[in-house]
Amino acid sequence: MIDYKVKQASQKDLYLHLEKCNHLFVPPLSDIVNLNDYALKLFEKAYTFEAWDKTELVGFIGAYFTDRQTNKGFISNVSVLEEYNNKGIATQLLNMTKEYAKNNEFDKIGLEVNAKNRNVVAFYKKNKFEIEYEKMDSLFMQINIEK
């Protein structure tokens, strides 16, 4: 049974999870960021919406809700351990993120995804994210939060 929580993971939990999911990113996450530094940044500055199987962090979304000028949140990370894929975990975490945005009066949530990662792009489109613009290999997508 999966337990869903908010901001309970330690920096070490986040790091270990990112390390296990590293190869699932296109390109691998470690090609873009130092995983330890990224886990620290997420731990200190992001809201984390988490899926736990007992004591193991099996999925999380790291999102920033700091831009009050535009009232737009930004999802920095979405990851689920491979053996937990296709169980609705990412959808549930995304719903938690959208609910948080709504409850805290954010109008939109944006994210960046590699255009070559077709399955992930399809997941976001299925969840009503739309392409805002493209830049090199990246798609910048967003969703309007319904009040």
C-alpha positions as a Markdown table, in Angstrom:
| # | Residue | x | y | z |
|---|---|---|---|---|
| 1 | Met | 0.0 | 0.0 | 0.0 |
| 2 | Ile | 1.3 | 3.4 | -1.0 |
| 3 | Asp | 1.2 | 6.3 | 1.6 |
| 4 | Tyr | 1.1 | 9.8 | 0.2 |
| 5 | Lys | 2.8 | 12.6 | 2.2 |
| 6 | Val | 4.0 | 16.2 | 1.8 |
| 7 | Lys | 7.5 | 17.3 | 2.6 |
| 8 | Gln | 8.5 | 14.4 | 4.8 |
| 9 | Ala | 11.5 | 13.1 | 2.9 |
| 10 | Ser | 15.0 | 13.9 | 4.1 |
| 11 | Gln | 17.8 | 15.1 | 1.7 |
| 12 | Lys | 19.2 | 11.6 | 1.9 |
| 13 | Asp | 15.8 | 10.1 | 0.9 |
| 14 | Leu | 15.6 | 12.4 | -2.1 |
| 15 | Tyr | 19.1 | 11.7 | -3.2 |
| 16 | Leu | 18.7 | 7.9 | -3.0 |
| 17 | His | 15.5 | 8.1 | -4.9 |
| 18 | Leu | 17.0 | 10.3 | -7.6 |
| 19 | Glu | 20.0 | 8.0 | -7.9 |
| 20 | Lys | 17.7 | 5.0 | -8.5 |
| 21 | Cys | 15.7 | 6.9 | -11.1 |
| 22 | Asn | 18.6 | 8.6 | -12.8 |
| 23 | His | 18.6 | 6.3 | -15.8 |
| 24 | Leu | 14.9 | 6.9 | -16.4 |
| 25 | Phe | 15.5 | 10.6 | -17.3 |
| 26 | Val | 16.2 | 11.7 | -20.9 |
| 27 | Pro | 19.1 | 12.5 | -20.8 |
| 28 | Pro | 20.1 | 10.9 | -17.4 |
| 29 | Leu | 19.6 | 13.4 | -14.7 |
| 30 | Ser | 23.2 | 13.2 | -13.6 |
| 31 | Asp | 24.3 | 14.5 | -17.0 |
| 32 | Ile | 22.5 | 17.8 | -16.1 |
| 33 | Val | 22.9 | 18.2 | -12.4 |
| 34 | Asn | 24.9 | 17.0 | -9.4 |
| 35 | Leu | 22.4 | 14.7 | -7.8 |
| 36 | Asn | 23.5 | 15.5 | -4.2 |
| 37 | Asp | 23.3 | 19.2 | -4.8 |
| 38 | Tyr | 20.0 | 18.9 | -6.5 |
| 39 | Ala | 18.6 | 16.8 | -3.7 |
| 40 | Leu | 19.7 | 19.5 | -1.2 |
| 41 | Lys | 18.1 | 22.2 | -3.3 |
| 42 | Leu | 14.8 | 20.3 | -3.4 |
| 43 | Phe | 15.0 | 19.5 | 0.3 |
| 44 | Glu | 15.6 | 23.1 | 1.2 |
| 45 | Lys | 13.5 | 25.1 | -1.3 |
| 46 | Ala | 10.8 | 22.9 | -2.9 |
| 47 | Tyr | 7.6 | 21.4 | -1.8 |
| 48 | Thr | 7.8 | 17.7 | -2.2 |
| 49 | Phe | 4.7 | 15.5 | -2.8 |
| 50 | Glu | 5.8 | 12.0 | -2.0 |
| 51 | Ala | 4.7 | 8.4 | -2.4 |
| 52 | Trp | 6.1 | 5.9 | 0.2 |
| 53 | Asp | 6.0 | 2.1 | 0.3 |
| 54 | Lys | 6.7 | 1.6 | 4.0 |
| 55 | Thr | 10.1 | 3.3 | 4.5 |
| 56 | Glu | 11.1 | 3.7 | 0.8 |
| 57 | Leu | 10.4 | 6.8 | -1.2 |
| 58 | Val | 9.1 | 5.4 | -4.4 |
| 59 | Gly | 7.9 | 8.6 | -6.1 |
| 60 | Phe | 7.9 | 12.3 | -5.7 |
| 61 | Ile | 7.2 | 15.6 | -7.3 |
| 62 | Gly | 9.4 | 18.5 | -6.4 |
| 63 | Ala | 7.8 | 21.9 | -7.1 |
| 64 | Tyr | 8.5 | 25.5 | -6.4 |
| 65 | Phe | 5.7 | 27.9 | -5.4 |
| 66 | Thr | 7.6 | 31.1 | -5.0 |
| 67 | Asp | 6.6 | 33.4 | -7.9 |
| 68 | Arg | 3.9 | 35.6 | -6.5 |
| 69 | Gln | 4.2 | 38.1 | -9.3 |
| 70 | Thr | 2.8 | 35.6 | -11.8 |
| 71 | Asn | 1.2 | 33.1 | -9.3 |
| 72 | Lys | 2.8 | 30.3 | -11.3 |
| 73 | Gly | 4.4 | 27.3 | -9.7 |
| 74 | Phe | 7.1 | 25.2 | -11.4 |
| 75 | Ile | 7.6 | 21.5 | -11.3 |
| 76 | Ser | 11.3 | 20.7 | -11.2 |
| 77 | Asn | 11.1 | 16.9 | -10.8 |
| 78 | Val | 8.7 | 14.1 | -11.3 |
| 79 | Ser | 10.0 | 10.6 | -10.7 |
| 80 | Val | 8.7 | 7.2 | -9.8 |
| 81 | Leu | 10.8 | 4.0 | -9.3 |
| 82 | Glu | 10.6 | 1.8 | -12.4 |
| 83 | Glu | 9.0 | -1.1 | -10.6 |
| 84 | Tyr | 6.2 | 1.2 | -9.4 |
| 85 | Asn | 5.3 | 2.6 | -12.9 |
| 86 | Asn | 1.7 | 2.2 | -14.2 |
| 87 | Lys | 0.2 | 2.2 | -10.7 |
| 88 | Gly | -1.2 | 5.7 | -10.8 |
| 89 | Ile | 1.4 | 7.1 | -8.5 |
| 90 | Ala | 2.6 | 9.9 | -10.8 |
| 91 | Thr | -1.0 | 10.9 | -11.4 |
| 92 | Gln | -1.8 | 11.0 | -7.7 |
| 93 | Leu | 1.3 | 13.1 | -7.0 |
| 94 | Leu | 0.4 | 15.5 | -9.8 |
| 95 | Asn | -3.2 | 15.8 | -8.4 |
| 96 | Met | -1.7 | 16.6 | -5.0 |
| 97 | Thr | 0.5 | 19.3 | -6.6 |
| 98 | Lys | -2.4 | 20.8 | -8.5 |
| 99 | Glu | -4.5 | 20.8 | -5.3 |
| 100 | Tyr | -1.7 | 22.6 | -3.4 |
| 101 | Ala | -1.5 | 25.2 | -6.1 |
| 102 | Lys | -5.3 | 25.8 | -6.0 |
| 103 | Asn | -5.4 | 26.0 | -2.2 |
| 104 | Asn | -2.5 | 28.5 | -2.3 |
| 105 | Glu | -4.0 | 30.7 | -5.0 |
| 106 | Phe | -1.6 | 29.8 | -7.8 |
| 107 | Asp | -3.1 | 30.2 | -11.3 |
| 108 | Lys | -0.7 | 28.0 | -13.3 |
| 109 | Ile | 1.9 | 25.3 | -13.0 |
| 110 | Gly | 4.8 | 25.1 | -15.5 |
| 111 | Leu | 7.4 | 22.5 | -16.2 |
| 112 | Glu | 10.2 | 21.6 | -18.7 |
| 113 | Val | 10.5 | 18.2 | -20.3 |
| 114 | Asn | 12.8 | 16.8 | -23.0 |
| 115 | Ala | 10.9 | 16.5 | -26.2 |
| 116 | Lys | 12.5 | 13.1 | -26.9 |
| 117 | Asn | 10.8 | 11.7 | -23.8 |
| 118 | Arg | 7.6 | 10.9 | -25.6 |
| 119 | Asn | 6.0 | 8.9 | -22.9 |
| 120 | Val | 6.4 | 11.6 | -20.3 |
| 121 | Val | 5.2 | 14.3 | -22.8 |
| 122 | Ala | 2.1 | 12.1 | -23.4 |
| 123 | Phe | 1.5 | 11.8 | -19.6 |
| 124 | Tyr | 1.6 | 15.5 | -19.2 |
| 125 | Lys | -0.8 | 16.1 | -22.1 |
| 126 | Lys | -3.2 | 13.4 | -20.7 |
| 127 | Asn | -3.1 | 15.5 | -17.5 |
| 128 | Lys | -4.1 | 18.7 | -19.4 |
| 129 | Phe | -0.7 | 20.3 | -19.6 |
| 130 | Glu | -0.3 | 22.2 | -22.9 |
| 131 | Ile | 2.9 | 23.1 | -24.7 |
| 132 | Glu | 3.6 | 26.8 | -24.1 |
| 133 | Tyr | 6.8 | 26.9 | -26.2 |
| 134 | Glu | 9.8 | 24.9 | -27.4 |
| 135 | Lys | 13.5 | 25.7 | -27.0 |
| 136 | Met | 16.1 | 23.4 | -28.4 |
| 137 | Asp | 15.3 | 19.9 | -27.1 |
| 138 | Ser | 12.9 | 21.1 | -24.4 |
| 139 | Leu | 9.2 | 21.6 | -24.3 |
| 140 | Phe | 7.9 | 24.1 | -21.8 |
| 141 | Met | 4.4 | 23.1 | -20.7 |
| 142 | Gln | 1.9 | 24.5 | -18.4 |
| 143 | Ile | -1.6 | 24.0 | -16.9 |
| 144 | Asn | -4.1 | 26.5 | -15.7 |
| 145 | Ile | -5.4 | 25.7 | -12.3 |
| 146 | Glu | -9.1 | 25.7 | -12.1 |
| 147 | Lys | -10.5 | 27.5 | -9.2 |
